[in-house]
């Protein structure tokens, strides 16, 4: 089970939602040294170094929803609320 599980409805279409999800993945890569790749309609990501070391998860895009699931390592679980808030803010700016 993911430490963080956020779902956001959208009405921008799958292609636009996938492009925005990829923007989010690129930003996460730059800020947190996360490696990511597409698997169908899902971006899988993980970090093996840096401040987010041990973090993994996925961003799933459907015709009506974007779902972000993040597994935080034990040392980052204390920041779950802050991380959730930032993900929600980012989804608002991308899909809002």
C-alpha positions in Angstrom: 0.0 0.0 0.0 1.3 3.5 -0.9 2.2 5.9 1.8 0.5 8.7 -0.2 -2.4 8.0 -2.6 -4.0 11.1 -4.3 -6.6 11.0 -7.0 -7.6 14.0 -9.0 -10.4 14.1 -11.6 -9.7 15.8 -14.8 -11.5 16.7 -18.1 -8.5 17.6 -20.2 -8.3 14.3 -22.2 -5.8 11.5 -21.8 -3.2 13.0 -24.1 -3.1 16.4 -22.3 -3.2 14.6 -18.9 -0.3 12.4 -19.9 1.7 15.4 -21.0 1.1 17.1 -17.7 2.0 14.0 -15.8 5.2 13.9 -17.7 5.9 17.5 -16.8 5.4 16.5 -13.2 7.8 13.6 -13.6 10.5 15.8 -15.2 10.2 18.3 -12.3 10.5 15.5 -9.7 13.5 14.2 -11.5 15.2 17.6 -11.3 14.3 18.4 -7.7 14.6 14.9 -6.1 16.8 12.9 -8.4 14.0 10.5 -9.3 14.3 8.2 -12.3 11.1 7.6 -14.2 9.7 5.9 -17.2 6.4 5.3 -19.0 4.7 1.9 -18.8 1.5 2.2 -20.9 -0.6 4.9 -19.2 1.5 4.9 -16.0 4.7 6.6 -15.0 6.8 4.6 -12.6 9.4 6.4 -10.6 12.1 5.7 -8.0 15.1 7.4 -6.3 18.2 5.5 -5.5 20.2 8.6 -4.4 19.8 12.1 -3.0 17.3 13.5 -0.5 14.5 11.2 -1.7 16.5 8.0 -1.6 14.2 5.0 -1.3 11.1 6.8 -2.6 9.2 5.1 -5.3 5.7 5.2 -6.8 3.6 5.8 -9.9 1.4 8.3 -11.7 -1.5 6.6 -13.5 -3.5 8.5 -16.1 -7.0 7.4 -17.1 -9.6 9.3 -19.3 -11.1 10.9 -16.2 -8.5 10.7 -13.4 -4.8 11.1 -12.5 -3.7 9.0 -9.5 -0.4 9.6 -7.7 0.9 6.9 -5.5 4.1 7.4 -3.5 5.9 5.0 -1.2 8.1 6.9 1.2 11.0 5.4 3.0 10.8 5.4 6.8 13.0 8.5 7.2 10.6 10.6 5.0 7.3 9.4 6.4 7.4 12.3 9.0 7.1 14.6 6.0 4.0 12.8 4.6 1.7 15.8 5.2 4.0 18.3 3.6 4.6 16.1 0.6 0.9 15.4 0.2 0.2 19.1 0.3 2.8 19.9 -2.4 1.5 17.1 -4.7 -2.0 18.4 -4.3 -0.9 22.0 -5.1 1.0 20.7 -8.1 -1.9 18.7 -9.4 -4.1 21.8 -9.0 -1.8 23.9 -11.0 -1.4 21.3 -13.7 -5.0 20.1 -14.1 -6.9 23.1 -12.6 
